[in-house]
Amino acid sequence: MSKVNVDEKMVAETVADLRARDQEIEMRRARLSEEEVALLQKFPITGPVVELNVGGKHFSTRLATLRQVPGSMLDAMFSGRHDLARDAKGRVFIDRPSAPFRWILSVL
């Protein structure tokens, strides 16, 4: 096989690889858009504030604050992929003690 044929084959393989990667990126972008829509539907808020009921104590914080640590439990909970329990006033209900949560929230 000549050098030109080898180079053409390498170029063709690289182009095919790049096209496959481009498709994967587009699929990921579509999934992110779907998650964003789901998130906005689950948290119909007029501003970026989420109301929480943690252990009977009420907290208000920004959605961005709750999702600040990628891969954390709070990030996953507020990703829009999960149905979250709500109290009678529509606040997200987290059945955990409020004292530790207060510290966690203050660190975020």
Phi and psi restraints in degrees (value plus and minus 20) as a CYANA .aco file:
   2 SER   PHI     -99.3   -59.3
   2 SER   PSI     142.3   182.3
   3 LYS   PHI     -79.3   -39.3
   3 LYS   PSI     -57.3   -17.3
   4 VAL   PHI     -83.7   -43.7
   4 VAL   PSI     -63.1   -23.1
   5 ASN   PHI     -85.3   -45.3
   5 ASN   PSI     -59.2   -19.2
   6 VAL   PHI     -84.8   -44.8
   6 VAL   PSI     -65.2   -25.2
   7 ASP   PHI     -82.5   -42.5
   7 ASP   PSI     -62.4   -22.4
   8 GLU   PHI     -83.0   -43.0
   8 GLU   PSI     -60.8   -20.8
   9 LYS   PHI     -84.4   -44.4
   9 LYS   PSI     -62.9   -22.9
  10 MET   PHI     -83.5   -43.5
  10 MET   PSI     -60.9   -20.9
  11 VAL   PHI     -84.4   -44.4
  11 VAL   PSI     -64.4   -24.4
  12 ALA   PHI     -82.2   -42.2
  12 ALA   PSI     -61.7   -21.7
  13 GLU   PHI     -85.7   -45.7
  13 GLU   PSI     -60.0   -20.0
  14 THR   PHI     -84.9   -44.9
  14 THR   PSI     -63.0   -23.0
  15 VAL   PHI     -82.6   -42.6
  15 VAL   PSI     -63.8   -23.8
  16 ALA   PHI     -82.5   -42.5
  16 ALA   PSI     -61.4   -21.4
  17 ASP   PHI     -83.2   -43.2
  17 ASP   PSI     -64.0   -24.0
  18 LEU   PHI     -84.4   -44.4
  18 LEU   PSI     -58.7   -18.7
  19 ARG   PHI     -85.0   -45.0
  19 ARG   PSI     -61.2   -21.2
  20 ALA   PHI     -84.0   -44.0
  20 ALA   PSI     -62.3   -22.3
  21 ARG   PHI     -84.5   -44.5
  21 ARG   PSI     -59.2   -19.2
  22 ASP   PHI     -82.4   -42.4
  22 ASP   PSI     -61.1   -21.1
  23 GLN   PHI     -83.2   -43.2
  23 GLN   PSI     -62.4   -22.4
  24 GLU   PHI     -82.3   -42.3
  24 GLU   PSI     -61.9   -21.9
  25 ILE   PHI     -83.1   -43.1
  25 ILE   PSI     -62.3   -22.3
  26 GLU   PHI     -85.0   -45.0
  26 GLU   PSI     -58.9   -18.9
  27 MET   PHI     -85.8   -45.8
  27 MET   PSI     -61.2   -21.2
  28 ARG   PHI     -83.8   -43.8
  28 ARG   PSI     -61.3   -21.3
  29 ARG   PHI     -81.3   -41.3
  29 ARG   PSI     -62.3   -22.3
  30 ALA   PHI     -84.0   -44.0
  30 ALA   PSI     -62.5   -22.5
  31 ARG   PHI     -82.7   -42.7
  31 ARG   PSI     -61.6   -21.6
  32 LEU   PHI     -83.4   -43.4
  32 LEU   PSI     -60.3   -20.3
  33 SER   PHI     -83.0   -43.0
  33 SER   PSI     -60.8   -20.8
  34 GLU   PHI     -84.4   -44.4
  34 GLU   PSI     -61.7   -21.7
  35 GLU   PHI     -84.1   -44.1
  35 GLU   PSI     -58.5   -18.5
  36 GLU   PHI     -84.2   -44.2
  36 GLU   PSI     -62.6   -22.6
  37 VAL   PHI     -83.5   -43.5
  37 VAL   PSI     -65.3   -25.3
  38 ALA   PHI     -81.0   -41.0
  38 ALA   PSI     -60.8   -20.8
  39 LEU   PHI     -82.7   -42.7
  39 LEU   PSI     -65.0   -25.0
  40 LEU   PHI     -86.0   -46.0
  40 LEU   PSI     -52.0   -12.0
  41 GLN   PHI     -92.9   -52.9
  41 GLN   PSI     -57.4   -17.4
  42 LYS   PHI     -95.2   -55.2
  42 LYS   PSI     -48.4    -8.4
  43 PHE   PHI    -142.0  -102.0
  43 PHE   PSI      50.0    90.0
  44 PRO   PHI     -91.9   -51.9
  44 PRO   PSI      69.8   109.8
  45 ILE   PHI    -136.8   -96.8
  45 ILE   PSI     127.9   167.9
  46 THR   PHI    -101.7   -61.7
  46 THR   PSI     -38.0     2.0
  47 GLY   PHI    -159.8  -119.8
  47 GLY   PSI    -197.8  -157.8
  48 PRO   PHI    -103.2   -63.2
  48 PRO   PSI      12.4    52.4
  49 VAL   PHI    -129.5   -89.5
  49 VAL   PSI     115.7   155.7
  50 VAL   PHI    -134.3   -94.3
  50 VAL   PSI     113.0   153.0
  51 GLU   PHI    -115.5   -75.5
  51 GLU   PSI     111.2   151.2
  52 LEU   PHI    -144.0  -104.0
  52 LEU   PSI     129.3   169.3
  53 ASN   PHI    -142.6  -102.6
  53 ASN   PSI      84.2   124.2
  54 VAL   PHI    -135.0   -95.0
  54 VAL   PSI      92.0   132.0
  55 GLY   PHI      38.5    78.5
  55 GLY   PSI      11.1    51.1
  56 GLY   PHI      67.1   107.1
  56 GLY   PSI     -27.4    12.6
  57 LYS   PHI    -118.5   -78.5
  57 LYS   PSI     124.6   164.6
  58 HIS   PHI    -123.1   -83.1
  58 HIS   PSI     114.2   154.2
  59 PHE   PHI    -148.6  -108.6
  59 PHE   PSI     128.2   168.2
  60 SER   PHI    -145.0  -105.0
  60 SER   PSI     110.2   150.2
  61 THR   PHI    -174.0  -134.0
  61 THR   PSI     147.4   187.4
  62 ARG   PHI     -99.4   -59.4
  62 ARG   PSI     124.9   164.9
  63 LEU   PHI     -78.0   -38.0
  63 LEU   PSI     -59.8   -19.8
  64 ALA   PHI     -81.1   -41.1
  64 ALA   PSI     -53.8   -13.8
  65 THR   PHI     -86.2   -46.2
  65 THR   PSI     -64.1   -24.1
  66 LEU   PHI     -85.4   -45.4
  66 LEU   PSI     -49.2    -9.2
  67 ARG   PHI    -121.2   -81.2
  67 ARG   PSI      -5.7    34.3
  68 GLN   PHI     -85.2   -45.2
  68 GLN   PSI     -51.1   -11.1
  69 VAL   PHI    -123.8   -83.8
  69 VAL   PSI      82.6   122.6
  70 PRO   PHI     -77.9   -37.9
  70 PRO   PSI     115.6   155.6
  71 GLY   PHI      64.2   104.2
  71 GLY   PSI     -24.1    15.9
  72 SER   PHI     -97.2   -57.2
  72 SER   PSI     145.6   185.6
  73 MET   PHI     -80.7   -40.7
  73 MET   PSI     -61.8   -21.8
  74 LEU   PHI     -85.4   -45.4
  74 LEU   PSI     -59.9   -19.9
  75 ASP   PHI     -79.1   -39.1
  75 ASP   PSI     -66.4   -26.4
  76 ALA   PHI     -85.0   -45.0
  76 ALA   PSI     -64.9   -24.9
  77 MET   PHI     -79.0   -39.0
  77 MET   PSI     -60.1   -20.1
  78 PHE   PHI    -122.2   -82.2
  78 PHE   PSI       2.7    42.7
  79 SER   PHI     -99.3   -59.3
  79 SER   PSI     -35.5     4.5
  80 GLY   PHI      75.4   115.4
  80 GLY   PSI     -23.5    16.5
  81 ARG   PHI    -110.3   -70.3
  81 ARG   PSI     -27.1    12.9
  82 HIS   PHI    -144.6  -104.6
  82 HIS   PSI     125.0   165.0
  83 ASP   PHI    -102.7   -62.7
  83 ASP   PSI     106.6   146.6
  84 LEU   PHI    -127.9   -87.9
  84 LEU   PSI     120.4   160.4
  85 ALA   PHI     -85.4   -45.4
  85 ALA   PSI     126.8   166.8
  86 ARG   PHI    -149.1  -109.1
  86 ARG   PSI     129.5   169.5
  87 ASP   PHI    -105.2   -65.2
  87 ASP   PSI    -196.8  -156.8
  88 ALA   PHI     -83.0   -43.0
  88 ALA   PSI     -43.7    -3.7
  89 LYS   PHI    -114.8   -74.8
  89 LYS   PSI     -15.5    24.5
  90 GLY   PHI      68.8   108.8
  90 GLY   PSI     -17.8    22.2
  91 ARG   PHI     -94.2   -54.2
  91 ARG   PSI     126.7   166.7
  92 VAL   PHI     -87.0   -47.0
  92 VAL   PSI     106.4   146.4
  93 PHE   PHI    -118.6   -78.6
  93 PHE   PSI     103.4   143.4
  94 ILE   PHI    -139.1   -99.1
  94 ILE   PSI      95.3   135.3
  95 ASP   PHI    -105.1   -65.1
  95 ASP   PSI      48.9    88.9
  96 ARG   PHI    -162.0  -122.0
  96 ARG   PSI     140.9   180.9
  97 PRO   PHI     -82.4   -42.4
  97 PRO   PSI     120.6   160.6
  98 SER   PHI     -96.6   -56.6
  98 SER   PSI     -50.2   -10.2
  99 ALA   PHI     -79.9   -39.9
  99 ALA   PSI     -70.5   -30.5
 100 PRO   PHI     -84.8   -44.8
 100 PRO   PSI     -55.3   -15.3
 101 PHE   PHI     -83.1   -43.1
 101 PHE   PSI     -58.6   -18.6
 102 ARG   PHI     -77.0   -37.0
 102 ARG   PSI     -63.1   -23.1
 103 TRP   PHI     -86.5   -46.5
 103 TRP   PSI     -63.2   -23.2
 104 ILE   PHI     -79.3   -39.3
 104 ILE   PSI     -67.2   -27.2
 105 LEU   PHI     -83.4   -43.4
 105 LEU   PSI     -57.7   -17.7
 106 SER   PHI     -88.8   -48.8
 106 SER   PSI     -50.0   -10.0
 107 VAL   PHI     -92.8   -52.8
 107 VAL   PSI     -55.2   -15.2
